[in-house]
Amino acid sequence: MPSQMPATIDACACPLCGQPNQCAMEIAKRTGQPVAACWCVNVSFSPEVLTQIPAAAQRKACICQTCATKAQDD
């Protein structure tokens, strides 16, 4: 988890690790180009992983696939 949340939330960065989250919706917004369905539509996020998201980033930045997969494996 990043040591401190930045003043502004980067919707393209995972709020848990700070790495790019590859959010298809954000990529489409930033590029103006349509993209295929996001990887996250086929993933279930546990309540435990969702509670790890800092309040400032909730509903503003997606968890990356690595963190989502790691949480499922734990």
C-alpha distance (Angstrom), angle and dihedral (degrees) to the residues before:
residue distance angle dihedral
M1 . . .
P2 3.78 . .
S3 3.80 110.2 .
Q4 3.78 92.2 -124.1
M5 3.79 134.3 10.0
P6 3.82 112.9 -115.0
A7 3.81 118.7 -114.9
T8 3.80 89.5 -107.4
I9 3.78 123.8 37.9
D10 3.80 116.3 -120.9
A11 3.80 104.2 -145.3
C12 3.83 89.4 -157.7
A13 3.82 94.3 57.7
C14 3.79 125.7 78.7
P15 3.81 109.5 -112.5
L16 3.81 90.2 -143.9
C17 3.81 102.6 50.6
G18 3.82 104.9 7.7
Q19 3.81 93.9 -124.6
P20 3.84 122.7 128.0
N21 3.82 109.1 -75.5
Q22 3.83 96.1 -156.8
C23 3.80 91.1 -134.9
A24 3.81 105.6 -178.8
M25 3.80 92.7 -154.6
E26 3.81 92.1 54.5
I27 3.81 91.7 45.0
A28 3.81 89.0 52.8
K29 3.82 91.1 48.3
R30 3.80 93.1 49.8
T31 3.80 97.4 42.8
G32 3.80 100.9 31.9
Q33 3.80 87.8 -133.5
P34 3.80 122.9 121.4
V35 3.79 115.0 -116.1
A36 3.78 135.3 -166.8
A37 3.79 120.0 -94.5
C38 3.78 114.4 -61.8
W39 3.80 119.5 -100.5
C40 3.81 89.2 -119.0
V41 3.80 95.8 67.9
N42 3.81 88.6 78.2
V43 3.80 96.2 46.7
S44 3.79 130.5 84.1
F45 3.79 114.2 -144.8
S46 3.78 115.1 -147.9
P47 3.79 119.6 -129.8
E48 3.83 87.1 -118.8
V49 3.81 93.7 60.8
L50 3.79 92.3 43.4
T51 3.82 91.1 55.0
Q52 3.82 88.9 57.6
I53 3.81 91.8 65.6
P54 3.81 110.1 101.5
A55 3.81 112.1 -113.6
A56 3.82 91.7 -117.5
A57 3.82 90.9 59.0
Q58 3.80 99.5 42.6
R59 3.82 111.2 123.4
K60 3.82 88.7 -0.1
A61 3.82 104.3 77.4
C62 3.79 131.9 28.1
I63 3.78 126.5 -129.0
C64 3.81 112.5 -112.3
Q65 3.78 121.7 -114.4
T66 3.81 92.0 -110.3
C67 3.81 93.1 56.9
A68 3.80 91.9 42.6
T69 3.80 91.6 50.5
K70 3.80 93.0 44.4
A71 3.80 90.2 51.9
Q72 3.82 90.6 51.5
D73 3.81 91.1 49.9
D74 3.84 93.9 49.8
